[in-house]
Amino acid sequence: MAKNTTYKGYSKLAEKIAKNTHFTCEEVDALLTLHDPTGASPRLDGNRFRDIMHGIFAMTDEVLMEAMFRVFDMDQDGVVGPEEFVLSMSVFLHGSLDERIDYCFSVYDHNSDGMVSRDEMFHHLKSTVVNLPPGEELDEVAKDLVDLVVRKLDQDHDGRVSFSDYATAVREEPLLMEVFGPVLPDTQEREHFLNTFLDQYGLRAQQL
C-alpha cells in the first residue's frame, strides 16, 4: 500500500497525529511503521503488542503488559489502532510528570473505577516477586508488599489507593511512580530506542 505523503515526505496521518504528541511528524511516521511494518494490518493485537514491549523495551511481566495493552487500547475494541499507538507512545517515551502519573495509574487500576484496590495491588505485586525468600509463601510475601504500599500511598487511610493518593505520593517521591511494577521504559531502553530505531529511518531523535 503506497503511503499518502505530503510534499515534506511524511504521511498526512503523521501530520495529523503529531499535533497531539511530543513527536515530530518524522518520528510519528517511524512509529506508524513500527505499528504496521507491512502496511497491511492497521490494528495491533495483544500478541504483537507484547512482542514490541518485550523485544524492544525488555519487558517480561505478562500481567503488566496485558494491563498496558488495555490502556493503549483507548476505545477498548481489543486492538490498538495507529493513532492510539502513537498517542500512547508519546506518553510512554516523552510524557510529562502528570501524563506519566495518569498513564501508570490507569494501568494499575485494572477495572477503571478510580481506585487501586488491595486485590489489584496483590494481582500486580505478586507478579513482581522474583526471588522468593526461603520458607516464604508467594501469596504471603505479596500480601506483605500490599500492606507496605498501602501504608506509603494511602493518604486518607481507607485501605485503597485513589488517583489523588497516588498522584500526591508520586509528586512527593517520584520513585513511587512504578511502585506496582514496571510499566515505563527504563532510561537505557528508552535512549536506545530513540537513538537506534529512529536512526533506521534517517531521523534524529529528540533531545533527551
C-alpha positions as CSV (number, residue, x, y, z in Angstrom):
1,M,0.0,0.0,0.0
2,A,1.5,3.3,-1.0
3,K,1.9,6.0,1.6
4,N,-0.2,9.1,1.3
5,T,2.6,11.6,1.7
6,T,2.8,15.3,1.9
7,Y,5.4,17.4,0.0
8,K,7.7,17.1,3.0
9,G,7.7,13.3,2.7
10,Y,5.8,12.2,5.8
11,S,2.3,10.9,5.8
12,K,-0.8,13.0,6.2
13,L,-1.8,10.8,9.1
14,A,1.6,11.5,10.8
15,E,1.0,15.2,10.3
16,K,-2.4,14.9,12.0
17,I,-1.3,12.8,14.9
18,A,1.9,14.7,15.6
19,K,0.0,17.8,16.7
20,N,-1.2,16.0,19.8
21,T,2.1,14.3,20.8
22,H,5.6,15.1,21.8
23,F,6.9,13.7,18.5
24,T,7.8,15.4,15.2
25,C,6.0,14.3,12.1
26,E,9.0,12.3,11.0
27,E,9.1,10.4,14.3
28,V,5.4,9.7,14.1
29,D,5.9,8.2,10.6
30,A,8.6,5.9,12.1
31,L,6.3,4.8,14.9
32,L,3.5,4.2,12.4
33,T,5.9,1.9,10.6
34,L,6.7,0.1,13.8
35,H,2.9,-0.3,14.4
36,D,2.3,-1.7,10.9
37,P,5.6,-2.7,9.2
38,T,3.8,-4.3,6.1
39,G,1.1,-1.6,5.6
40,A,-1.4,-4.5,5.6
41,S,-2.7,-4.5,9.2
42,P,-3.7,-1.1,10.6
43,R,-4.5,-2.6,14.0
44,L,-2.2,-4.1,16.5
45,D,-3.3,-7.0,18.6
46,G,-2.2,-8.1,22.1
47,N,0.4,-10.6,20.8
48,R,2.2,-8.1,18.6
49,F,2.0,-5.5,21.4
50,R,3.7,-7.9,23.8
51,D,6.3,-8.7,21.1
52,I,7.1,-4.9,20.8
53,M,7.3,-4.4,24.6
54,H,9.4,-7.5,25.1
55,G,11.6,-7.3,22.1
56,I,12.4,-3.5,22.2
57,F,11.9,-2.5,25.8
58,A,12.8,-5.8,27.5
59,M,9.5,-6.0,29.4
60,T,8.7,-9.5,30.6
61,D,5.8,-9.2,33.0
62,E,2.8,-10.7,31.2
63,V,0.3,-9.3,33.8
64,L,1.6,-5.8,33.4
65,M,1.8,-6.0,29.6
66,E,-1.8,-7.1,29.5
67,A,-2.8,-4.1,31.6
68,M,-0.7,-1.8,29.5
69,F,-2.4,-3.1,26.3
70,R,-5.7,-2.2,27.9
71,V,-4.6,1.4,28.4
72,F,-3.1,1.7,24.9
73,D,-6.4,0.4,23.5
74,M,-8.2,3.6,24.2
75,D,-11.5,2.7,22.7
76,Q,-11.5,-0.8,24.2
77,D,-12.1,-2.6,20.9
78,G,-9.5,-5.3,21.6
79,V,-6.8,-3.8,19.2
80,V,-4.6,-0.7,19.2
81,G,-5.0,1.4,16.2
82,P,-2.3,3.6,14.7
83,E,-3.4,6.8,16.4
84,E,-3.9,5.1,19.7
85,F,-0.4,3.6,19.4
86,V,1.4,6.9,18.7
87,L,-0.5,8.9,21.3
88,S,0.3,6.3,23.9
89,M,3.9,6.0,22.9
90,S,4.2,9.8,23.3
91,V,3.4,9.4,27.0
92,F,5.4,6.2,27.3
93,L,8.5,7.8,25.9
94,H,8.2,11.5,26.4
95,G,5.3,12.1,28.9
96,S,5.3,14.9,31.4
97,L,5.1,14.0,35.0
98,D,1.3,14.5,35.0
99,E,0.9,12.4,31.9
100,R,3.0,9.6,33.3
101,I,1.1,9.6,36.6
102,D,-2.2,9.3,34.7
103,Y,-0.9,6.6,32.5
104,C,0.7,4.5,35.3
105,F,-2.4,4.8,37.5
106,S,-4.6,3.7,34.6
107,V,-2.5,0.6,34.1
108,Y,-2.7,-0.3,37.8
109,D,-6.4,0.5,38.1
110,H,-7.5,-2.7,36.3
111,N,-11.2,-2.1,36.5
112,S,-11.0,1.6,35.8
113,D,-13.0,2.6,38.9
114,G,-10.6,5.3,40.0
115,M,-9.1,3.2,42.8
116,V,-6.4,0.6,43.1
117,S,-7.9,-1.9,45.5
118,R,-6.0,-4.4,47.6
119,D,-6.9,-7.1,45.1
120,E,-5.5,-5.1,42.2
121,M,-2.3,-4.4,44.2
122,F,-2.0,-8.1,45.1
123,H,-2.5,-9.0,41.4
124,H,0.3,-6.7,40.3
125,L,2.7,-7.1,43.1
126,K,2.5,-10.9,43.1
127,S,3.9,-11.0,39.6
128,T,6.9,-8.8,40.6
129,V,8.2,-11.2,43.2
130,V,11.2,-12.8,41.5
131,N,13.3,-14.3,44.3
132,L,11.1,-15.8,47.0
133,P,12.8,-15.9,50.4
134,P,13.4,-19.5,51.7
135,G,10.4,-20.8,53.5
136,E,8.1,-18.0,52.4
137,E,4.9,-18.4,50.5
138,L,4.4,-16.3,47.4
139,D,0.9,-15.1,48.5
140,E,2.1,-14.1,51.9
141,V,5.0,-12.1,50.5
142,A,2.7,-10.4,48.1
143,K,0.3,-9.5,51.0
144,D,3.2,-8.0,53.0
145,L,4.1,-5.9,50.0
146,V,0.5,-4.7,49.7
147,D,0.5,-3.7,53.3
148,L,3.7,-1.8,52.8
149,V,2.5,0.0,49.8
150,V,-0.8,0.9,51.4
151,R,1.0,2.5,54.3
152,K,3.1,4.5,51.9
153,L,0.4,5.7,49.5
154,D,-3.0,5.6,51.2
155,Q,-3.3,9.2,52.2
156,D,-6.9,9.1,53.5
157,H,-6.4,5.7,55.3
158,D,-9.4,4.0,53.6
159,G,-7.4,0.8,52.6
160,R,-7.4,1.7,48.9
161,V,-5.2,3.9,46.7
162,S,-7.2,6.6,44.9
163,F,-5.8,8.6,42.0
164,S,-5.4,11.5,44.4
165,D,-3.5,9.3,46.9
166,Y,-1.2,8.0,44.1
167,A,-0.6,11.4,42.5
168,T,0.2,13.1,45.7
169,A,2.7,10.4,46.8
170,V,4.4,10.3,43.4
171,R,4.8,14.1,43.3
172,E,6.4,13.9,46.7
173,E,8.6,10.9,45.8
174,P,8.9,10.2,42.1
175,L,10.5,6.8,42.8
176,L,7.0,5.6,43.7
177,M,5.8,6.1,40.1
178,E,6.1,2.4,39.3
179,V,5.5,1.0,42.8
180,F,3.2,-1.7,41.4
181,G,5.6,-2.8,38.7
182,P,7.5,-1.5,35.7
183,V,5.2,-0.1,33.0
184,L,7.5,2.6,31.6
185,P,10.8,2.0,29.7
186,D,13.9,2.4,31.8
187,T,16.3,5.2,30.8
188,Q,18.7,2.8,29.0
189,E,16.0,1.2,26.9
190,R,14.3,4.5,26.2
191,E,17.6,6.1,25.0
192,H,18.4,3.0,22.9
193,F,15.1,3.1,21.2
194,L,15.1,6.8,20.5
195,N,18.7,6.7,19.2
196,T,18.7,3.5,17.2
197,F,15.1,2.8,16.0
198,L,14.6,6.4,14.7
199,D,18.1,6.3,13.1
200,Q,16.9,3.4,11.0
201,Y,14.6,5.8,9.3
202,G,17.3,8.5,8.9
203,L,15.8,10.5,11.7
204,R,17.3,12.4,14.6
205,A,15.9,11.5,18.0
206,Q,14.6,14.4,20.1
207,Q,17.0,15.7,22.6
208,L,16.6,13.7,25.8
